[in-house]
Amino acid sequence: MITGLAHLAIAVPDLERAIRRFSDDFGLTYSGCEEVQSAQTSTAFFPLPATHIELVYPLHNSGPIRKYLDRQGRGGLHHICFSSDDIEADVERLRALDYEFLSAEPQTGAHGSRVIFIHPRSCDGVLVELTQPANSVPVDDTT
């Protein structure tokens, strides 16, 4: 089940400048950066109560974020992400409702979480990510 808003991801053309903006100018606490090889991004995190802001930058100057920045000509809101307590069940439920996903199965994302993206065609032009934290295991209550 979808349990909340996990983060808003902002594609940025200059990661260091964006980190300074969010930490120095906006006064947000910077909690570190992580390279996510599977997504070809460097991600910087700014946790906020109940959610966090995620800045995404093209790792090795390639991948989907590089294409997004080239297409846009600037940074901007890249996607919204919803938390899930059972990503497999949510994917199955949404596929039954004809949602189109960008991959066949969830993949490993930042912090070891499991993630999958819904194609913008299925969500009025908005790229939507579902994430299940690494330490969140669905409960099998059939036993």
DSSP file (Angstrom, degrees, kcal/mol; ACC not computed):
  #  RESIDUE AA STRUCTURE BP1 BP2  ACC     N-H-->O    O-->H-N    N-H-->O    O-->H-N    TCO  KAPPA ALPHA  PHI   PSI    X-CA   Y-CA   Z-CA
    1    1 A M              0   0    0      0, 0.0    84,-1.7     0, 0.0     2,-0.3   0.000 360.0 360.0 360.0 143.2    0.0    0.0    0.0
    2    2 A I  E     +A   84   0A   0     82,-0.2    82,-0.2     1,-0.1     3,-0.1  -0.567 360.0 179.5 -68.6 128.2    1.2    3.5   -0.7
    3    3 A T  E     -     0   0A   0     80,-2.2     2,-0.3     1,-0.3    81,-0.2   0.534  49.4 -45.1-113.9  -9.2    2.1    5.0    2.7
    4    4 A G  E    S-A   83   0A   0     79,-0.8    79,-2.9     0, 0.0     2,-0.6  -0.955  70.0 -56.9 165.0 177.3    3.3    8.5    2.0
    5    5 A L  E     -A   82   0A   0     -2,-0.3    77,-0.3    77,-0.2     3,-0.1  -0.776  40.8-174.4 -84.9 120.5    5.4   10.9   -0.1
    6    6 A A  E     -     0   0A   0     75,-2.5    46,-0.6    -2,-0.6     2,-0.3   0.923  56.6 -38.6 -83.7 -47.8    9.0    9.7    0.1
    7    7 A H  E     -Ab  81  52A   0     74,-1.2    74,-2.1    44,-0.2     2,-0.5  -0.988  40.4-121.2-167.6 165.3   10.7   12.6   -1.8
    8    8 A L  E     -Ab  80  53A   0     44,-1.2    46,-2.4    -2,-0.3     2,-0.5  -0.983  32.3-147.4-111.7 129.7   10.6   15.1   -4.7
    9    9 A A  E     -Ab  79  54A   0     70,-2.4    69,-2.9    -2,-0.5    70,-1.2  -0.867   9.8-165.1-105.1 132.1   13.6   14.7   -7.0
   10   10 A I  E     -Ab  77  55A   0     44,-2.6    46,-2.3    -2,-0.5     2,-0.3  -0.965  15.4-138.9-117.8 118.9   15.0   17.7   -8.7
   11   11 A A  E     -Ab  76  56A   0     65,-2.5    65,-1.6    -2,-0.5    46,-0.2  -0.626  26.7-167.6 -75.0 131.8   17.4   17.3  -11.7
   12   12 A V        -     0   0    0     44,-2.2     3,-0.2    -2,-0.3    57,-0.1  -0.964  28.0-151.5-127.8 139.6   20.3   19.7  -11.4
   13   13 A P  S    S+     0   0    0      0, 0.0     2,-0.3     0, 0.0    -1,-0.1   0.680  96.0  33.5 -80.7 -16.8   22.9   20.7  -13.9
   14   14 A D     >  -     0   0    0      1,-0.1     4,-2.2     2,-0.0     5,-0.2  -0.856  67.0-171.3-140.9 101.1   25.5   21.6  -11.2
   15   15 A L  H  > S+     0   0    0     -2,-0.3     4,-2.7    -3,-0.2     5,-0.2   0.913  84.9  49.7 -63.3 -46.8   25.3   19.4   -8.1
   16   16 A E  H  > S+     0   0    0      1,-0.2     4,-2.2     2,-0.2    -1,-0.2   0.908 112.3  48.0 -61.8 -42.3   27.8   21.3   -5.9
   17   17 A R  H  > S+     0   0    0      1,-0.2     4,-2.2     2,-0.2    -1,-0.2   0.910 112.8  49.0 -63.9 -41.3   26.1   24.6   -6.6
   18   18 A A  H  X S+     0   0    0     -4,-2.2     4,-2.6     2,-0.2     5,-0.2   0.888 109.0  52.6 -66.6 -38.9   22.6   23.1   -5.9
   19   19 A I  H  X S+     0   0    0     -4,-2.7     4,-2.5     1,-0.2     5,-0.3   0.933 110.4  48.4 -60.7 -45.3   23.9   21.6   -2.6
   20   20 A R  H  X>S+     0   0    0     -4,-2.2     4,-2.6     2,-0.2     5,-1.2   0.899 110.7  52.1 -61.2 -40.7   25.2   25.0   -1.5
   21   21 A R  I  X>S+     0   0    0     -4,-2.2     5,-1.9     3,-0.2     4,-0.6   0.952 113.9  41.3 -61.2 -50.4   21.9   26.6   -2.5
   22   22 A F  I  <5S+     0   0    0     -4,-2.6     6,-2.4     3,-0.2    -1,-0.2   0.854 126.1  34.4 -70.2 -34.0   19.8   24.2   -0.4
   23   23 A S  I  X5S+     0   0    0     -4,-2.5     4,-0.6    -5,-0.2    -3,-0.2   0.942 130.0  28.2 -85.4 -51.6   22.1   24.1    2.5
   24   24 A D  I  <5S+     0   0    0     -4,-2.6    -3,-0.2    -5,-0.3    -2,-0.1   0.951 130.5  33.4 -76.6 -50.2   23.5   27.7    2.7
   25   25 A D  I  <<S+     0   0    0     -5,-1.2    -3,-0.2    -4,-0.6    -4,-0.1   0.913 130.9  30.7 -76.4 -43.1   20.7   29.7    1.1
   26   26 A F  T  4<S-     0   0    0     -5,-1.9    -1,-0.2    -6,-0.2    -3,-0.2   0.592  99.2-129.2 -93.7 -12.2   17.6   27.7    2.3
   27   27 A G     <  +     0   0    0     -4,-0.6    -4,-0.2    -6,-0.3     2,-0.2   0.711  52.0 153.1  74.7  19.9   19.2   26.5    5.6
   28   28 A L        -     0   0    0     -6,-2.4     2,-0.5     1,-0.1    -1,-0.2  -0.535  50.3-108.6 -83.2 151.4   18.4   22.8    5.0
   29   29 A T        -     0   0    0     18,-0.4     2,-0.5    -2,-0.2    -1,-0.1  -0.688  26.4-143.8 -82.3 122.3   20.5   20.1    6.6
   30   30 A Y        -     0   0    0     -2,-0.5    16,-0.2    16,-0.2     3,-0.1  -0.764  15.7-174.4 -86.2 122.8   22.6   18.2    4.0
   31   31 A S        -     0   0    0     14,-2.7     2,-0.2    -2,-0.5    15,-0.1   0.319  48.5 -84.9-105.5   9.2   22.8   14.6    5.0
   32   32 A G  E     -C   45   0A   0     13,-0.5    13,-2.5     2,-0.0    -1,-0.3  -0.525  37.1 -88.1 120.2 175.9   25.2   13.4    2.3
   33   33 A C  E     -C   44   0A   0     11,-0.2     2,-0.4    -2,-0.2    11,-0.2  -0.925  28.2-169.0-128.8 148.9   25.5   12.2   -1.3
   34   34 A E  E     -C   43   0A   0      9,-2.6     9,-3.1    -2,-0.3     2,-0.5  -0.999  20.0-133.0-140.9 137.2   25.3    8.7   -2.7
   35   35 A E  E     -C   42   0A   0     -2,-0.4     2,-0.8     7,-0.2     7,-0.2  -0.802  16.6-161.2 -87.1 127.2   26.2    7.3   -6.2
   36   36 A V  E >>> -C   41   0A   0      5,-3.2     5,-1.7    -2,-0.5     4,-1.0  -0.858   6.1-173.5-110.9  94.9   23.4    5.1   -7.5
   37   37 A Q  G >45S+     0   0    0     -2,-0.8     3,-0.7     1,-0.3    -1,-0.2   0.874  80.6  58.2 -57.6 -41.4   25.0    3.1  -10.2
   38   38 A S  G 345S+     0   0    0      1,-0.3    -1,-0.3    70,-0.2    71,-0.1   0.793 116.7  34.5 -63.2 -27.5   21.7    1.4  -11.4
   39   39 A A  G <45S-     0   0    0     -3,-1.0    26,-0.4     2,-0.2    -1,-0.3   0.456 105.8-127.0-102.3  -4.0   20.2    4.9  -12.1
   40   40 A Q  T <<5 +     0   0    0     -4,-1.0    19,-2.3    -3,-0.7     2,-0.3   0.920  67.6 122.3  56.3  47.9   23.5    6.5  -13.2
   41   41 A T  E   < -CD  36  58A   0     -5,-1.7    -5,-3.2    17,-0.3     2,-0.5  -0.950  61.3-140.1-135.7 155.6   23.0    9.3  -10.7
   42   42 A S  E     -CD  35  57A   0     15,-2.6    15,-2.1    -2,-0.3     2,-0.4  -0.965  31.9-160.4-103.4 132.8   24.7   11.0   -7.9
   43   43 A T  E     -CD  34  56A   0     -9,-3.1    -9,-2.6    -2,-0.5     2,-0.4  -0.960  11.0-163.0-123.0 134.4   22.0   11.9   -5.3
   44   44 A A  E     -CD  33  55A   0     11,-2.0    11,-2.3    -2,-0.4     2,-0.4  -0.922  16.6-145.1-113.4 139.7   22.3   14.5   -2.5
   45   45 A F  E     +CD  32  54A   0    -13,-2.5   -14,-2.7    -2,-0.4   -13,-0.5  -0.868  23.2 177.6-117.9 140.4   19.8   14.3    0.3
   46   46 A F  E     - D   0  53A   0      7,-1.9     7,-2.2    -2,-0.4   -16,-0.2  -0.806  25.1-151.2-133.1  88.5   18.1   17.0    2.5
   47   47 A P  E     - D   0  52A   0      0, 0.0   -18,-0.4     0, 0.0     5,-0.3  -0.344  16.1-178.8 -66.9 141.9   15.7   15.3    4.9
   48   48 A L  E >   - D   0  51A   0      3,-3.2     3,-2.2   -20,-0.1    -2,-0.0  -0.932  46.7 -71.5-130.5 155.3   12.7   17.2    6.1
   49   49 A P  T 3  S-     0   0    0      0, 0.0     3,-0.0     0, 0.0     0, 0.0  -0.277 120.4  -1.0 -51.8 126.4   10.0   16.0    8.5
   50   50 A A  T 3  S+     0   0    0      1,-0.1     2,-0.3   -46,-0.0   -45,-0.1   0.280 139.6  15.6  76.0  -7.3    8.0   13.3    6.8
   51   51 A T  E <   - D   0  48A   0     -3,-2.2    -3,-3.2   -47,-0.1     2,-0.3  -0.910  68.4-134.9-164.5-170.3    9.9   13.5    3.5
   52   52 A H  E     -bD   7  47A   0    -46,-0.6   -44,-1.2    -5,-0.3     2,-0.4  -0.982  19.3-114.5-156.3 161.6   13.1   14.9    1.9
   53   53 A I  E     -bD   8  46A   0     -7,-2.2    -7,-1.9    -2,-0.3     2,-0.5  -0.840  29.0-160.4 -96.5 136.2   14.4   16.7   -1.1
   54   54 A E  E     -bD   9  45A   0    -46,-2.4   -44,-2.6    -2,-0.4     2,-0.5  -0.978   4.7-157.2-121.1 123.3   16.6   14.7   -3.4
   55   55 A L  E     -bD  10  44A   0    -11,-2.3   -11,-2.0    -2,-0.5     2,-0.4  -0.876  13.9-160.4 -96.4 127.7   18.9   16.4   -5.9
   56   56 A V  E     +bD  11  43A   0    -46,-2.3   -44,-2.2    -2,-0.5   -13,-0.2  -0.927  11.5 178.5-116.0 136.1   19.8   14.1   -8.8
   57   57 A Y  E     - D   0  42A   0    -15,-2.1   -15,-2.6    -2,-0.4     2,-0.4  -0.976  39.8 -94.6-134.4 142.7   22.8   14.6  -11.1
   58   58 A P  E >   - D   0  41A   0      0, 0.0     3,-1.4     0, 0.0     2,-0.3  -0.426  37.1-136.6 -66.0 117.5   24.1   12.5  -14.0
   59   59 A L  G >  S+     0   0    0    -19,-2.3     3,-1.3    -2,-0.4     7,-0.1  -0.573  89.4   1.1 -71.9 131.3   26.7   10.1  -12.8
   60   60 A H  G 3  S-     0   0    0     -2,-0.3    -1,-0.3     1,-0.2     3,-0.1   0.753 123.6 -78.7  57.9  26.0   29.7   10.0  -15.3
   61   61 A N  G <  S+     0   0    0     -3,-1.4     2,-0.3     1,-0.2    -1,-0.2   0.822 109.9  89.7  55.4  36.3   27.8   12.6  -17.3
   62   62 A S    <   +     0   0    0     -3,-1.3     4,-0.3   -22,-0.2     3,-0.3  -0.880  46.9  62.5-146.4 178.6   25.4    9.9  -18.8
   63   63 A G  S  > S-     0   0    0     -2,-0.3     4,-1.9     1,-0.2     3,-0.2  -0.356  95.9 -41.6  95.7-174.2   22.1    8.2  -18.2
   64   64 A P  H  > S+     0   0    0      0, 0.0     4,-2.3     0, 0.0    -1,-0.2   0.814 132.4  53.8 -64.2 -32.9   18.5    9.3  -18.0
   65   65 A I  H  > S+     0   0    0    -26,-0.4     4,-2.8    -3,-0.3     5,-0.2   0.897 107.3  51.9 -70.1 -37.7   19.2   12.4  -15.9
   66   66 A R  H  > S+     0   0    0     -4,-0.3     4,-2.5    -3,-0.2    -1,-0.2   0.928 111.2  48.0 -59.4 -45.3   21.7   13.6  -18.5
   67   67 A K  H  X S+     0   0    0     -4,-1.9     4,-2.6     2,-0.2    -2,-0.2   0.905 111.5  50.6 -62.3 -41.7   19.1   13.1  -21.2
   68   68 A Y  H  X S+     0   0    0     -4,-2.3     4,-2.9     2,-0.2     5,-0.3   0.941 111.9  46.3 -61.1 -48.6   16.5   15.0  -19.1
   69   69 A L  H  X S+     0   0    0     -4,-2.8     4,-2.7     1,-0.2     5,-0.4   0.899 113.6  49.1 -62.9 -40.5   18.8   17.9  -18.6
   70   70 A D  H  < S+     0   0    0     -4,-2.5    -1,-0.2    -5,-0.2    -2,-0.2   0.917 114.1  45.5 -64.3 -42.7   19.8   18.0  -22.3
   71   71 A R  H  < S+     0   0    0     -4,-2.6    -2,-0.2    -5,-0.2    -1,-0.2   0.907 119.7  40.2 -66.6 -42.9   16.1   17.9  -23.3
   72   72 A Q  H  < S-     0   0    0     -4,-2.9    -2,-0.2    -5,-0.2    -1,-0.2   0.828  93.5-140.8 -76.0 -32.7   15.0   20.5  -20.8
   73   73 A G  S  < S+     0   0    0     -4,-2.7     2,-0.3    -5,-0.3    -3,-0.1   0.517  79.7  36.5  79.8   4.2   18.0   22.8  -21.2
   74   74 A R  S    S-     0   0    0     -5,-0.4    -2,-0.2    -6,-0.3    -1,-0.2  -0.955  94.9 -82.7-167.8 172.8   17.9   23.4  -17.5
   75   75 A G        +     0   0    0     -2,-0.3     2,-0.3    -3,-0.1   -63,-0.2  -0.264  53.7 141.1 -78.8 175.5   17.2   21.6  -14.2
   76   76 A G  E     -A   11   0A   0    -65,-1.6   -65,-2.5    -2,-0.1     2,-0.3  -0.949  56.9 -36.9 168.0 178.1   13.7   21.1  -12.8
   77   77 A L  E     +A   10   0A   0     -2,-0.3   -67,-0.3   -67,-0.2     3,-0.1  -0.444  51.3 179.5 -61.3 122.3   11.4   18.8  -11.0
   78   78 A H  E     -     0   0A   0    -69,-2.9    49,-0.4     1,-0.3     2,-0.3   0.884  53.4 -26.1 -95.2 -48.0   12.2   15.3  -12.3
   79   79 A H  E     -A    9   0A   0    -70,-1.2   -70,-2.4    47,-0.1     2,-0.4  -0.986  47.9-123.6-159.1 165.1    9.8   13.0  -10.5
   80   80 A I  E     -Ae   8 128A   0     47,-1.9    49,-2.9    -2,-0.3     2,-0.4  -0.893  26.7-151.1-111.5 151.5    7.7   12.4   -7.4
   81   81 A C  E     -Ae   7 129A   0    -74,-2.1   -75,-2.5    -2,-0.4   -74,-1.2  -0.982   4.8-159.1-130.1 129.9    8.2    9.3   -5.3
   82   82 A F  E     -Ae   5 130A   0     47,-2.9    49,-2.3    -2,-0.4   -77,-0.2  -0.868  20.7-124.7-105.4 139.7    5.7    7.5   -3.1
   83   83 A S  E     -Ae   4 131A   0    -79,-2.9   -80,-2.2    -2,-0.4   -79,-0.8  -0.541  26.9-165.7 -76.7 146.5    6.7    5.2   -0.2
   84   84 A S  E     -A    2   0A   0     47,-2.5     3,-0.3   -82,-0.2   -82,-0.2  -0.985  24.6-159.1-132.5 144.2    5.3    1.6   -0.3
   85   85 A D  S    S+     0   0    0    -84,-1.7   -83,-0.1    -2,-0.4     2,-0.1   0.503  98.9  23.3 -97.1  -5.4    5.2   -1.0    2.3
   86   86 A D     >  +     0   0    0    -85,-0.3     4,-2.2    52,-0.1    -1,-0.2  -0.549  67.4 178.1-156.3  82.9    4.8   -3.8   -0.3
   87   87 A I  H  > S+     0   0    0     -3,-0.3     4,-2.7     1,-0.2     5,-0.2   0.845  81.2  56.4 -61.7 -36.6    6.2   -2.7   -3.7
   88   88 A E  H  > S+     0   0    0      1,-0.2     4,-2.4     2,-0.2    -1,-0.2   0.936 109.6  45.5 -61.3 -45.8    5.5   -6.0   -5.3
   89   89 A A  H  > S+     0   0    0     -3,-0.2     4,-2.6     1,-0.2    -2,-0.2   0.891 113.2  50.3 -64.9 -39.6    1.8   -5.8   -4.4
   90   90 A D  H  X S+     0   0    0     -4,-2.2     4,-2.7     2,-0.2     5,-0.2   0.911 111.0  48.5 -65.9 -41.4    1.6   -2.2   -5.5
   91   91 A V  H  X S+     0   0    0     -4,-2.7     4,-2.7     2,-0.2     5,-0.2   0.934 113.0  48.1 -62.6 -45.8    3.2   -3.0   -8.9
   92   92 A E  H  X S+     0   0    0     -4,-2.4     4,-1.8    -5,-0.2    -2,-0.2   0.923 113.5  47.3 -60.6 -45.4    0.8   -5.9   -9.4
   93   93 A R  H  X S+     0   0    0     -4,-2.6     4,-0.7     1,-0.2    -2,-0.2   0.916 115.0  45.2 -63.2 -44.7   -2.2   -3.8   -8.5
   94   94 A L  H ><>S+     0   0    0     -4,-2.7     5,-2.4     1,-0.2     3,-0.5   0.871 109.6  54.4 -71.7 -36.1   -1.2   -0.9  -10.7
   95   95 A R  H ><5S+     0   0    0     -4,-2.7     3,-2.0     1,-0.2    -1,-0.2   0.896 104.4  55.8 -61.3 -38.4   -0.3   -3.2  -13.7
   96   96 A A  H 3<5S+     0   0    0     -4,-1.8    -1,-0.2     1,-0.3    -2,-0.2   0.755 104.7  53.6 -64.1 -23.5   -3.8   -4.6  -13.4
   97   97 A L  T <<5S-     0   0    0     -4,-0.7    -1,-0.3    -3,-0.5    -2,-0.2   0.221 126.4-104.8 -93.9  13.4   -5.1   -1.1  -13.8
   98   98 A D  T < 5 +     0   0    0     -3,-2.0     2,-0.3     1,-0.2    -3,-0.2   0.709  63.8 158.9  71.4  24.9   -3.0   -0.7  -17.0
   99   99 A Y      < -     0   0    0     -5,-2.4     2,-0.5    -8,-0.1    -1,-0.2  -0.598  35.2-136.0 -74.0 141.4   -0.2    1.4  -15.6
  100  100 A E        -     0   0    0     -2,-0.3    19,-3.2    19,-0.2     2,-0.3  -0.867  17.3-156.9-102.1 130.6    3.0    1.2  -17.7
  101  101 A F  B     -F  118   0A   0     -2,-0.5    17,-0.2    17,-0.3     3,-0.0  -0.725  21.1-132.7-105.7 155.8    6.3    0.8  -15.9
  102  102 A L  S    S+     0   0    0     15,-2.4     2,-0.3    -2,-0.3    16,-0.1   0.590  92.5  29.0 -83.0 -11.5    9.8    1.7  -17.1
  103  103 A S  S    S-     0   0    0     14,-0.5    -2,-0.1     1,-0.1     4,-0.0  -0.953  78.3-121.3-142.2 162.9   11.2   -1.6  -16.0
  104  104 A A  S    S+     0   0    0     -2,-0.3    -1,-0.1     1,-0.1    12,-0.0   0.856  94.2  13.0 -72.9 -35.0    9.9   -5.1  -15.6
  105  105 A E  S    S-     0   0    0     10,-0.1    -1,-0.1    -3,-0.0    10,-0.1  -0.921  92.1 -82.7-138.6 158.9   10.8   -5.4  -11.9
  106  106 A P        -     0   0    0      0, 0.0    10,-0.2     0, 0.0     2,-0.2  -0.324  46.8-155.8 -59.3 148.2   11.8   -3.1   -9.0
  107  107 A Q  E     -G  115   0A   0      8,-3.2     8,-3.1    -4,-0.0     2,-0.4  -0.711  27.6 -82.3-120.4 171.8   15.6   -2.3   -8.9
  108  108 A T  E     +G  114   0A   0     -2,-0.2     6,-0.2     6,-0.2   -70,-0.2  -0.636  53.7 174.4 -78.4 130.7   18.0   -1.3   -6.2
  109  109 A G    >   -     0   0    0      4,-3.1     3,-1.4    -2,-0.4     4,-0.1  -0.380  41.4 -35.5-117.9-162.7   17.9    2.4   -5.5
  110  110 A A  G >  S+     0   0    0      1,-0.3     3,-1.7     2,-0.2    -1,-0.3  -0.239 126.4  16.3 -59.5 147.4   19.5    4.8   -3.0
  111  111 A H  G 3  S-     0   0    0      1,-0.3    23,-0.4    -3,-0.1    -1,-0.3   0.672 130.3 -72.1  61.6  20.2   20.0    3.5    0.6
  112  112 A G  G <  S+     0   0    0     -3,-1.4    -1,-0.3     1,-0.2    -2,-0.2   0.618  92.5 149.6  74.4  11.7   19.5    0.0   -0.7
  113  113 A S    <   -     0   0    0     -3,-1.7    -4,-3.1    -4,-0.1     2,-0.5  -0.234  50.8-114.9 -72.2 166.0   15.8    0.5   -1.3
  114  114 A R  E     +GH 108 132A   0     18,-2.5    18,-2.5    -6,-0.2     2,-0.3  -0.909  42.2 179.0-102.1 130.8   13.7   -1.2   -4.0
  115  115 A V  E     +GH 107 131A   0     -8,-3.1    -8,-3.2    -2,-0.5     2,-0.3  -0.936  18.1 176.9-135.0 153.5   12.4    1.2   -6.6
  116  116 A I  E     - H   0 130A   0     14,-1.8    14,-2.9    -2,-0.3     2,-0.4  -0.972  20.5-136.9-152.0 146.4   10.4    1.2   -9.8
  117  117 A F  E     - H   0 129A   0     -2,-0.3   -15,-2.4    12,-0.2   -14,-0.5  -0.851   8.0-141.1-109.2 140.7    9.2    4.1  -12.1
  118  118 A I  E     -FH 101 128A   0     10,-3.6    10,-1.3    -2,-0.4   -17,-0.3  -0.841  34.4-107.3 -95.3 133.0    5.8    4.5  -13.7
  119  119 A H    >   -     0   0    0    -19,-3.2     3,-1.9    -2,-0.4     4,-0.4  -0.312  22.7-123.8 -60.3 139.0    5.9    5.9  -17.2
  120  120 A P  G > >S+     0   0    0      0, 0.0     5,-2.7     0, 0.0     3,-1.4   0.782 108.0  70.2 -55.9 -27.7    4.7    9.5  -17.4
  121  121 A R  G > 5S+     0   0    0      1,-0.3     3,-0.5     3,-0.2    -2,-0.1   0.821  98.4  50.6 -58.2 -29.0    2.0    8.4  -20.0
  122  122 A S  G < 5S+     0   0    0     -3,-1.9    -1,-0.3   -22,-0.2    -3,-0.1   0.586 113.6  44.1 -84.2 -10.4    0.2    6.6  -17.2
  123  123 A C  G X 5S-     0   0    0     -3,-1.4     3,-1.7    -4,-0.4    -1,-0.2  -0.228 120.1 -88.8-133.8  44.6    0.2    9.6  -14.8
  124  124 A D  T < 5S-     0   0    0     -3,-0.5    -3,-0.2     1,-0.3     3,-0.1   0.837  93.3 -47.0  54.5  37.3   -0.7   12.7  -16.9
  125  125 A G  T 3 <S+     0   0    0     -5,-2.7     2,-0.5     1,-0.2    -1,-0.3   0.460 109.5 121.8  89.1   1.3    2.9   13.5  -17.8
  126  126 A V    <   -     0   0    0     -3,-1.7     2,-0.5    -6,-0.5    -1,-0.2  -0.861  60.5-133.2-102.4 129.1    4.4   13.1  -14.4
  127  127 A L        -     0   0    0     -2,-0.5   -47,-1.9   -49,-0.4     2,-0.4  -0.695  28.8-165.1 -76.3 123.6    7.2   10.5  -13.8
  128  128 A V  E     -eH  80 118A   0    -10,-1.3   -10,-3.6    -2,-0.5     2,-0.4  -0.947   6.9-162.5-118.3 131.9    6.2    8.6  -10.6
  129  129 A E  E     -eH  81 117A   0    -49,-2.9   -47,-2.9    -2,-0.4     2,-0.4  -0.882   4.7-155.4-109.0 142.4    8.6    6.4   -8.5
  130  130 A L  E     -eH  82 116A   0    -14,-2.9   -14,-1.8    -2,-0.4     2,-0.4  -0.953  17.3-173.4-110.5 139.2    7.5    3.9   -6.0
  131  131 A T  E     -eH  83 115A   0    -49,-2.3   -47,-2.5    -2,-0.4   -16,-0.2  -0.995  18.1-166.8-136.2 141.0   10.1    3.0   -3.3
  132  132 A Q  E     - H   0 114A   0    -18,-2.5   -18,-2.5    -2,-0.4   -47,-0.1  -0.986  33.5-119.0-122.7 119.1   10.2    0.4   -0.5
  133  133 A P    >   -     0   0    0      0, 0.0     3,-1.9     0, 0.0   -21,-0.1  -0.162  21.8-116.7 -56.3 150.0   12.9    1.0    2.1
  134  134 A A  T 3  S+     0   0    0    -23,-0.4   -22,-0.1     1,-0.3   -21,-0.1   0.806 115.4  49.9 -58.0 -32.8   15.5   -1.7    2.5
  135  135 A N  T 3  S+     0   0    0      1,-0.0     2,-0.7     2,-0.0    -1,-0.3   0.332  90.5  95.0 -91.6   8.4   14.5   -2.5    6.0
  136  136 A S    <   +     0   0    0     -3,-1.9   -52,-0.0   -52,-0.1    -1,-0.0  -0.883  50.4 177.3-105.2 110.9   10.8   -2.7    5.2
  137  137 A V        -     0   0    0     -2,-0.7   -51,-0.1   -51,-0.1    -3,-0.0  -0.949  33.2-114.3-113.6 128.2    9.7   -6.3    4.5
  138  138 A P        -     0   0    0      0, 0.0     2,-0.5     0, 0.0   -52,-0.1  -0.297  30.6-120.9 -60.0 144.1    6.0   -7.0    3.8
  139  139 A V        -     0   0    0      2,-0.0     2,-1.0     1,-0.0     0, 0.0  -0.752  13.4-143.6 -88.8 128.3    4.2   -9.0    6.5
  140  140 A D    >   +     0   0    0     -2,-0.5     3,-0.6     1,-0.1    -1,-0.0  -0.802  24.1 173.6 -91.7 100.5    2.7  -12.3    5.3
  141  141 A D  T 3   +     0   0    0     -2,-1.0    -1,-0.1     1,-0.2    -2,-0.0   0.109  57.6  89.7 -96.9  23.3   -0.4  -12.6    7.3
  142  142 A T  T 3         0   0    0      1,-0.2    -1,-0.2     0, 0.0    -2,-0.0   0.476 360.0 360.0 -92.0  -3.8   -1.7  -15.7    5.5
  143  143 A T    <         0   0    0     -3,-0.6    -1,-0.2     0, 0.0    -2,-0.1   0.447 360.0 360.0 -99.7 360.0    0.1  -18.0    8.0
